Amino acid sequence: MRPTSRRLIENALSYVVLITYTLASSIPIWWVITSSFKLPRDIFTYAIIFKPTLANYSEILIGTTAGQYFGSYLHFVQNSAVVSLSTIALSLVIGTPAAFALSRFDFRGKNDVTFWILSTRMGPPIAYIIPFYMIFTRLHLLDTQFALVALYLASNLGFTIWMMKGFFDEIPHELDDAAMTDGCSRFRAFVNVLLPLTRPGLSATGIMVFLFTWNEFLYALILTQQNAETVPVSLMGYIQVLGIAWGPMTAAATLQIVVPLIFSVVVQKHLVRGLTLGAVKG
């Protein structure tokens, strides 16, 4: 067999495997989205052709059925949005200067500090939730947005520092020296020269932190009840005593998917540019 023919066969098999995997992975998402437009009697018929309805979305947004979760979806979206955006802002404000320091300064124990920051992402979340739960209980902060922001900040700060350090490592040190030669202080060189160059990195890091925070389930499940409950946890509320409200649950799940999807599409240019520009170095 000629090398060219062999390469064509390998490429064709690769495409077949990728397409098959993509279709298989899309089946659950397709089922959730289509079920959100079906009446309860049609959800488990697996019919491809059906009469769509917006009753499930009306149920979660307006609330036509008695129950604390029906008509409360916008409240949960507000909690998720406030917590996610606050976590992004604090992670970038705190993590970016720390990444700059690790990238530009040499000090004793730098490698140990850098590894310690990375190690904060290595432990399983269930190992951290117990001490955090005890701390927030003593401080009377359970079921508050502040508790979630503090916990998400602690869990995402290491990721932010490592991501941004990779972007700063890509910028030549000569730019810092040139700015300070022209009269800038180290801080002004950081703000006026380096930060604009790392804008794609800031966008990419912010997007990743948003996705991690928006979809997080375990911490929000244990630390919230209803006041600060987020969208992923609210889906459990549709499991009622008399059964599961599949229609409203799939509608809420669809909206949970759509929000980060729209967000990613809007900032896709910055995300791709940022992830390709700032390869993290050891």
C-alpha positions as CSV (number, residue, x, y, z in Angstrom):
1,M,0.0,0.0,0.0
2,R,1.3,3.4,-1.0
3,P,2.1,5.9,1.8
4,T,-0.4,8.4,0.3
5,S,-3.2,5.8,0.3
6,R,-2.4,4.7,3.8
7,R,-2.4,8.3,5.0
8,L,-5.9,8.9,3.4
9,I,-7.3,5.7,5.1
10,E,-5.8,6.8,8.5
11,N,-7.3,10.3,8.1
12,A,-10.7,8.8,7.1
13,L,-10.7,6.5,10.1
14,S,-9.8,9.4,12.3
15,Y,-12.7,11.5,11.1
16,V,-15.1,8.5,11.5
17,V,-14.0,8.0,15.1
18,L,-14.2,11.7,15.9
19,I,-17.6,12.1,14.2
20,T,-19.0,9.0,16.0
21,Y,-17.7,10.2,19.4
22,T,-19.1,13.7,18.8
23,L,-22.6,12.3,17.9
24,A,-22.6,9.9,20.9
25,S,-21.6,12.8,23.2
26,S,-24.3,15.0,21.8
27,I,-27.1,12.6,22.4
28,P,-27.7,13.5,26.1
29,I,-27.5,17.3,25.3
30,W,-30.0,16.8,22.4
31,W,-32.3,14.9,24.7
32,V,-32.3,17.6,27.3
33,I,-32.9,20.4,24.8
34,T,-35.7,18.7,22.9
35,S,-37.3,17.5,26.2
36,S,-37.5,21.1,27.4
37,F,-39.9,21.8,24.5
38,K,-42.1,18.7,25.1
39,L,-45.2,18.1,27.2
40,P,-44.7,15.6,30.0
41,R,-46.5,12.8,28.1
42,D,-44.2,13.2,25.1
43,I,-40.8,13.3,26.9
44,F,-40.2,9.6,27.1
45,T,-41.7,8.8,23.7
46,Y,-38.4,9.7,22.0
47,A,-40.4,11.2,19.1
48,I,-38.3,13.3,16.7
49,I,-41.3,15.1,15.4
50,F,-43.5,16.7,18.1
51,K,-45.5,19.8,18.8
52,P,-43.2,22.2,20.7
53,T,-44.3,24.1,23.7
54,L,-42.9,26.8,25.9
55,A,-44.9,25.7,29.0
56,N,-41.8,24.3,30.7
57,Y,-39.9,27.6,30.4
58,S,-43.0,29.5,31.6
59,E,-43.0,27.2,34.6
60,I,-39.5,28.0,35.7
61,L,-39.5,31.7,34.8
62,I,-43.0,32.7,35.9
63,G,-44.2,29.8,38.0
64,T,-47.7,28.3,37.4
65,T,-47.3,25.4,39.9
66,A,-47.1,25.7,43.7
67,G,-43.5,25.1,44.9
68,Q,-40.5,27.1,46.0
69,Y,-38.5,26.3,42.8
70,F,-41.1,27.0,40.2
71,G,-40.8,30.6,39.1
72,S,-37.6,31.1,41.0
73,Y,-35.1,30.4,38.2
74,L,-34.1,34.0,37.7
75,H,-33.2,34.3,41.4
76,F,-30.8,31.3,41.0
77,V,-29.4,32.9,37.8
78,Q,-28.8,36.1,39.6
79,N,-26.9,34.2,42.4
80,S,-24.8,32.4,39.8
81,A,-24.0,35.6,37.9
82,V,-23.1,37.6,41.0
83,V,-20.9,34.8,42.4
84,S,-19.2,34.1,39.0
85,L,-18.5,37.7,38.1
86,S,-17.2,38.5,41.6
87,T,-14.9,35.5,41.5
88,I,-13.6,36.5,38.1
89,A,-12.9,40.1,39.2
90,L,-11.2,39.1,42.5
91,S,-9.2,36.3,40.8
92,L,-7.8,38.7,38.2
93,V,-7.2,41.6,40.6
94,I,-5.3,39.4,43.0
95,G,-3.8,36.8,40.7
96,T,-2.4,39.0,38.0
97,P,0.0,41.0,40.2
98,A,1.1,37.7,41.8
99,A,1.7,36.1,38.4
100,F,3.7,39.2,37.4
101,A,5.9,38.9,40.6
102,L,6.5,35.2,39.9
103,S,7.4,35.9,36.3
104,R,9.7,38.9,36.8
105,F,11.4,38.5,40.3
106,D,13.8,35.9,41.5
107,F,13.8,35.2,45.2
108,R,14.7,32.4,47.6
109,G,12.1,29.6,47.5
110,K,10.4,30.8,44.3
111,N,10.1,27.3,42.9
112,D,8.6,26.0,46.2
113,V,6.1,28.9,46.3
114,T,5.2,28.3,42.6
115,F,4.6,24.6,43.2
116,W,2.6,25.2,46.4
117,I,0.3,27.5,44.4
118,L,-0.2,24.8,41.8
119,S,-0.8,22.2,44.5
120,T,-3.9,24.0,45.7
121,R,-5.6,22.6,42.6
122,M,-4.5,19.0,43.2
123,G,-6.7,18.0,46.2
124,P,-10.2,16.7,45.8
125,P,-12.9,19.3,46.6
126,I,-14.5,17.0,49.1
127,A,-11.4,17.3,51.2
128,Y,-11.7,21.1,51.4
129,I,-15.4,21.4,52.0
130,I,-15.4,20.2,55.6
131,P,-13.0,22.8,57.1
132,F,-14.6,25.5,55.0
133,Y,-18.1,24.4,56.2
134,M,-16.9,24.7,59.8
135,I,-15.4,28.1,59.3
136,F,-18.4,29.5,57.6
137,T,-20.7,28.0,60.2
138,R,-18.7,29.8,63.0
139,L,-18.8,33.0,61.1
140,H,-22.6,32.7,60.3
141,L,-21.9,32.9,56.5
142,L,-23.7,29.8,55.4
143,D,-26.1,30.3,52.5
144,T,-24.5,33.6,51.5
145,Q,-23.0,34.7,48.3
146,F,-19.9,35.9,50.2
147,A,-19.1,32.3,51.3
148,L,-19.3,31.0,47.7
149,V,-17.1,33.8,46.4
150,A,-14.5,33.3,49.1
151,L,-14.4,29.6,48.4
152,Y,-14.4,29.9,44.6
153,L,-11.6,32.5,44.9
154,A,-9.5,30.2,47.0
155,S,-10.0,27.3,44.5
156,N,-9.4,29.3,41.3
157,L,-6.7,31.7,42.4
158,G,-3.9,29.2,41.8
159,F,-5.2,28.5,38.3
160,T,-5.3,32.2,37.6
161,I,-1.8,32.8,38.8
162,W,-0.4,29.9,36.7
163,M,-2.3,31.0,33.6
164,M,-1.2,34.6,33.8
165,K,2.4,33.7,34.6
166,G,2.5,31.9,31.3
167,F,1.5,35.1,29.5
168,F,4.0,37.3,31.4
169,D,6.7,34.8,30.6
170,E,6.0,35.4,26.9
171,I,6.7,39.1,27.2
172,P,10.4,40.0,26.8
173,H,12.0,41.6,29.9
174,E,13.5,44.3,27.7
175,L,10.1,46.0,27.6
176,D,10.1,46.4,31.4
177,D,13.7,47.8,31.2
178,A,12.8,50.2,28.4
179,A,9.7,51.5,30.3
180,M,11.7,52.1,33.5
181,T,14.5,53.7,31.5
182,D,11.9,56.2,30.2
183,G,11.0,57.1,33.8
184,C,8.3,54.6,34.6
185,S,8.2,52.9,38.0
186,R,7.9,49.2,38.2
187,F,4.2,49.6,39.0
188,R,3.6,52.0,36.1
189,A,5.5,49.6,33.7
190,F,3.2,46.8,34.9
191,V,0.0,48.8,34.5
192,N,0.8,50.8,31.3
193,V,3.0,48.5,29.3
194,L,2.5,44.8,30.4
195,L,-1.2,44.7,31.2
196,P,-2.3,45.8,27.7
197,L,-0.1,43.2,26.2
198,T,-1.7,40.5,28.3
199,R,-5.3,41.4,27.5
200,P,-5.9,38.2,25.6
201,G,-4.6,36.3,28.6
202,L,-6.9,38.2,30.9
203,S,-9.9,37.4,28.7
204,A,-9.0,33.7,28.4
205,T,-8.4,33.3,32.2
206,G,-11.6,35.1,33.0
207,I,-13.6,32.9,30.7
208,M,-12.1,29.7,32.2
209,V,-12.8,30.9,35.8
210,F,-16.4,31.8,34.7
211,L,-17.0,28.3,33.4
212,F,-15.5,26.7,36.5
213,T,-17.6,28.8,38.8
214,W,-20.9,28.8,36.9
215,N,-20.9,25.0,36.6
216,E,-19.6,24.2,40.1
217,F,-22.0,21.9,42.1
218,L,-20.5,20.4,45.2
219,Y,-19.5,23.5,47.2
220,A,-22.8,25.2,46.3
221,L,-24.8,22.2,47.3
222,I,-23.3,22.0,50.8
223,L,-22.9,25.7,51.6
224,T,-26.2,27.0,50.3
225,Q,-29.9,26.4,50.9
226,Q,-32.1,28.8,49.0
227,N,-30.9,32.4,49.5
228,A,-27.6,31.9,47.7
229,E,-28.4,28.8,45.8
230,T,-27.0,28.7,42.3
231,V,-28.3,27.3,39.1
232,P,-26.7,23.8,39.1
233,V,-28.0,23.1,42.7
234,S,-31.5,24.4,41.8
235,L,-32.0,21.6,39.3
236,M,-32.3,19.2,42.3
237,G,-35.4,21.2,43.4
238,Y,-37.4,19.7,40.5
239,I,-37.2,16.3,42.2
240,Q,-40.5,16.3,44.0
241,V,-42.2,13.9,46.4
242,L,-44.7,12.8,43.8
243,G,-42.1,12.5,41.0
244,I,-39.5,14.3,38.9
245,A,-40.7,17.4,37.0
246,W,-38.8,16.5,33.9
247,G,-40.1,19.3,31.7
248,P,-39.1,22.2,34.0
249,M,-35.8,20.4,34.9
250,T,-34.7,20.0,31.3
251,A,-35.8,23.6,30.6
252,A,-33.6,24.9,33.5
253,A,-30.7,22.7,32.4
254,T,-31.0,24.0,28.8
255,L,-30.8,27.6,30.0
256,Q,-27.8,26.7,32.2
257,I,-26.1,25.3,29.1
258,V,-27.1,28.3,26.9
259,V,-25.7,31.0,29.2
260,P,-22.0,29.9,29.2
261,L,-22.4,28.9,25.5
262,I,-23.4,32.4,24.5
263,F,-20.7,33.9,26.7
264,S,-18.1,31.7,25.0
265,V,-19.3,32.5,21.5
266,V,-19.2,36.2,22.2
267,V,-15.6,36.1,23.5
268,Q,-14.4,33.2,21.3
269,K,-11.9,35.4,19.5
270,H,-10.2,36.4,22.8
271,L,-10.4,32.9,24.2
272,V,-8.7,31.2,21.2
273,R,-6.1,34.0,20.9
274,G,-5.4,33.9,24.6
275,L,-5.0,30.1,24.9
276,T,-2.7,29.9,21.9
277,L,-0.6,32.9,22.9
278,G,0.1,32.1,26.5
279,A,1.3,28.5,26.6
280,V,2.1,27.8,30.3
281,K,5.8,27.1,30.8
282,G,7.4,25.2,33.7
